[in-house]
Amino acid sequence: GKANAIGLVYPLDSTYLGDPRFLEVIEGVTDRFNQMQIDVFLASAGKGDELETYQRMIRDRRVDGLIVARTRLQDARINFLQEAKFPFVSYGRTADPTGFAWFDFDNALGTQLAVERLVAFGHRRIAYVHAPLDLTFAWQRHQGFVGALARAGLPVEPELVREAGFERRKAYAVMGGILKL
């Protein structure tokens, strides 16, 4: 590398920085790269101009590689980086996770296990509050939820499945609405 730096571009949204998993990942990445005397640059981007931020980071040679976070099922950032032949790894997958390096959790299994546990306790009406389903992790978790209910012979009740995004106030309001049911 020439810049001795790795970049991570995140959309400018205060809710992301309140996510403890995000901070744990940044801490782990930073610790590891510090051992190799490589800096980790965190770049903020507006929701509509993430791709432009990636283009500037590459064009201006600010980093030697990138970490792509909050992957989407169809992700223009990953397509761009593949076409540019620029080194990257994604924190999350896309609908087709072949042809690039990624690390992720088994989101579907995690949700499936949660539903199975609730069913084992005798619960039959299970609510699900989720992030936008164009984000891969959210879609995978949703699939785990729906699949686990089907295997338990329980219906998906649309009024109990709601998107809340990442805003705490919205999630609080959504949960309040579900509890009123």
Secondary structure, DSSP 8 states (H G I E B T S, - for coil): --S-EEEEEEES-HHHHT-HHHHHHHHHHHHHHHHTT-EEEEEEE-TT-HHHHHHHHHHTT--SEEEEES-BSS-HHHHHHHHHT--EEEES--SS-TTSEEE---HHHHHHHHHHHHHHTT-----EEE--TTBHHHHHHHHHHHHHHHHTT----GGGEEE-TT-HHHHHHHHHHHHH-
